[in-house]
Amino acid sequence: MAECSEFELIARYLTGLGAARADVELGVGDDAAIVRGDHGRCVFALDTLIEGVHFPADLPAAAVGYRALAVNLSDMAAMGASPLWALMGLTLPWVDEDWVAAFAKGIDGIARAHGVAIIGGDVTRGPLGVSLQITGSVDSPLRRDGAQAGDQLWVSGRPGEAAAGLALWQANQRHQPASQGLVQAFCYPRPKIALGQSLAGIATAAIDVSDGLAADAGHIAEQSHLAVVFERAACRASARLIAQVGLNQAQAYWLGGGDDYELCFSASAAARPAVEAAARQARTAVRPIGWLREGQGVWLDDQRLAPGQQAGYQHFGQA
């Protein structure tokens, strides 16, 4: 029997557990859950980072701390939410106070920059890993399931650079001057909080790019019951990515790499001026890369991509 994917595992066994509460507006299946309270909507997300799976064993402790919160902040960005509080679980194989001090400095810096209070959690012994649960607030949430046929597909930033940065790190090429920008893209991703908030009421759907652009855009399409089409001419990797790894590999990273933590979103064609104005307000570069249409699947022009071609990180098997 083929091993089921992370998403199949969640859908089959881990969805709909517990009580059915009327105050849960959005549960399993998006970047974060939304719960209605007396004072508005609260947004909840949780991510776990494991050494050797989500970050190299030799990644500096400060970068581990930074990334632990950054990936959660990216979930808040994808919902258009304002991050507020976080709980952290830290698992350590042994007590190394120098490592913990550097880790704490890394997470403290990004938390202060985004107004997040680390309000508690747990420390235990075991394989090195960090789990972080973040809570935010939102008035008009972005979701994955709101795209409409005919919407344009957009992405922020420079997809593929983080995946290349990780590969360069693993190949022990991280100290080469030409590699520095790509390595930084992996070690210190920049959550697009301001962009997500600026897109409220403009974008019809959004997701953060954590598992790869094709795979994550595919989640928008699937949950909106549509097909997504990438325009080959618009799928241009950055000049520094092409210069470092070559055109073919750069395009593969662009479409199928992970760890970018950019925003991929849809908006009506008529909303293009509003999208561009929102991006300027957020001081974040965005560009259209395709559209959504009736049908199913992920397409590159008129070629449907098989799951293996979409790549994206898989914890347990191919989705």
Secondary structure, 3 states (H helix, E strand, C coil): CCCCCHHHHHHHHCCCCCCCCCCEEECCCCCCEEEEECCEEEEEEEEEEEECCCECCCCCHHHHHHHHHHHHHHHHHHHCCEEEEEEEEEEECCCCHHHHHHHHHHHHHHHHHCCCEEEEEEEEECCCEEEEEEEEEECCCCCCCCCCCCCEEEEECCCCHHHHHHHHHHCCCCCCHHHHHHHHHHHCCCCCHHHHHHCCCCCCEEEECCCCHHHHHHHHHHHCCCEEEECHHHCCCCHHHHHHHCHHHHHHHHHHCCCCCCEEEEECHHHHHHHHHHHHHHCCCEEEEEEEECCCCEEECCEECCHHHHCCCCCCCCC
